[in-house]
Amino acid sequence: MKKPDLKSLKNFVKGKRLYIAAAATVIAAGGAGAAAYNKAVSRINEGLDYSAPLITESRSEVPAEQKKNDVPKNDAKPASDTVNAAKTPESKTVSQPNVMPVIGEIIQPFSFGELVKSETLGVWKTHDGVDIKAEPGTQVKAMNHGEVISVKEDPLWGNCVTIEHANGIQSFYYSLAASLTVKEGDTVESGQVIGSVGDTAQIEIALPSHLHFAVKRNGQWIDPVSFIDPSKNK
């Protein structure tokens, strides 16, 4: 296990000390206090803005037959348009398998909204993804076909990539190395290499080398392991 880079977090933790102490007093009351604390400490966990609206695409299928009296003859759409309407991002995603970005031991699972103690910060917070153990330099792959909507260097989470998929799904890849192979606006396919593990997430530096991987469905965090078979990686 790597020695925590506590020095690099000193200013961060010091700045949050009074805030965390106040939140701890709230949770001690139990009941509604737990929800208030959960909301408060989630600010530590959220170093990025994930509020970008979901992008979906839909087209109405044209009936195979139309009555002549309903639509003028030259407005009728050819059968080929009906075929093209089926070729949406949704159908392409279905045709490609979901894959885990790396294969390895899950050293920190999804917490399902429950508070767990951060080994690095020593505070209780939700864990909205999974930490997959992997050596630095291990290739990281896209979960499925989609568009890269964000490539950022975050002070807490390190180098991060966000991919927009069909059907309201987004995937997030944190603690990547600086040498990424994608940029914002790129289209990626299932299993395509987007970068490598880099140990750049200071907020989880006390853990062994790993990829922090998270998934949202319609704006809500979901368990990546329940969504993807962990053995699926190509």
C-alpha positions, 0 to 999 in steps of 0.5 A: 500500500502506498504511503498517503501523501498527507502533506499534499492534503494538509491544506485541504483537510485543514480548510475543512476541519471546522466544516467536518467537525460541525457535520460530525455534531449533526450526525451524532443526533442521528435520524435526519442528522445523517442525511444532513451530514451526508449532504454536507460531506458529499461536497468533499467527494464532488470535485467535478461538475456533473450537471451537464444535461444528458443527450439523447436522440430519438426519431419517430418511425415512419409507418410502412404504409400511409393512406393517400388521402392523409399525406400528399404523395410527394411527402411520403418517406421512402422505406430506407428512412425507416431503416435509418431511423433504427440506427440511433445511438441507443441501438448501437449501444445495445449491439456493443457489450458493456465492459469493465474499464480494468480487471482487478480486485474491488478494494472499495465498493459502491456504498449505495448512499451509506457513509463509509470512512475515508482512509485518506481524509479520516472522515465519513462520506459516501463512495459513489463509485468503485475502486478497482485495484490496478498497477500504474500504467494499466490500460483503461478502457471505455465502458461502451460506445459514447461521446467524451464530454469532459476531460479535466485535471481535478485537484482532488480526483486527478485526471478525469474523463467522462463519457456520455452513453445512450439511454441516460448513462454516463461513465466516469474514470478518475485517477488517470495518468496525464497521457490520455488518448482521448479528448472532448468531442471524441467518439469511442467504442466499447473496450477502446483504450482511453488512458491508463491508471495514474495514481493522481486522485489525492482524495484516495491516495491512502489506498493501493493503486487503483482506478476510481470508476463510477456510473450514473443513470439519469443523473443518479449514481448506480453500482457499476458492478451491478450494471456491468459484469466485472469479468467483461473486459476485452 
